[in-house]
Amino acid sequence: MFNESWPWKRDLANAAERLERARLGVPAVLDQAFACQLFTQQRPWTSQLDGADSYEAEIEALYLVERDVMNGAFAVRRLIGMPSKVTKATRETKARVVRYPLRVGAKAPDVWDALGDLDMYDMEAPAEVVVTANEVCNLFIHSLIMRFAWTLESLALSDWWALDESDPRVERTPDELAGWLVASDRSSTQHLTFIPLRVLVRVMRLFAEDEVTMVTNRRDPQGRMHSTAS
């Protein structure tokens, strides 16, 4: 278990703040990197180093988000398992996510399929479900699939996907990080899950801001100690 939980909660709060900023910040960075690459390609006399730098900036921007997501998921899951560090109410936190079922007769993805198109899932049959914070964390920690999901600012991901080809908005470059499409090695045999960025940030902040004021200890009939925080 963690020796002290407050440093983890502090960094969890910082990670949640960075992810919230990344919602609109990362698309801006990627758009700038793409513009730099395009500039280099259109002007062959431009140093190739400029293109390399922009590519590295894109990779770095995505890595920083992935790092905060994975570290945050680990911290939350670990805190859930320590009854004396987080109150029972917070440990029982729920999250609303969207599942897309594996198509009937489709083969569940392997490690190579996970890198390509996700046609094995029926994206036109979304099901909104409520899951535990622990399940959300496990999906990231054991992820076989972890894709960034993009949309237009203030437009729900499902509405972005549903835009008609004649809608002028389909020509616009997505400028908001909506969340992630995730599946663990186990859940991938049944469905793909969309976890909104705002949902993950809310869960992380709940655990980061949780304050334990009292811990009650008791022994069960087998003599094992159980702690309950409130």
Secondary structure, 3 states (H helix, E strand, C coil): CCCCCHHHHHHHHHHHHHHHHHHHHHHHHHHHHHHHHHHHHHCCCCCHHHHHHHHHHHHHHHHHHHHHHHHHHHHHHHHHCCCCCCCHHHHCCEEEEEEEEECCCCCCCCCCHHHCCCCCECCCCCEEEEEEHHHHHHHHHCEEEEEEEEECCCCCHHHHHCCCCCCHHHHCCCCEEEEEEEEECCHHHCEEEEEEHHHHHHHHHHHHHCCCCCEEEEECCCCCEEEEEC
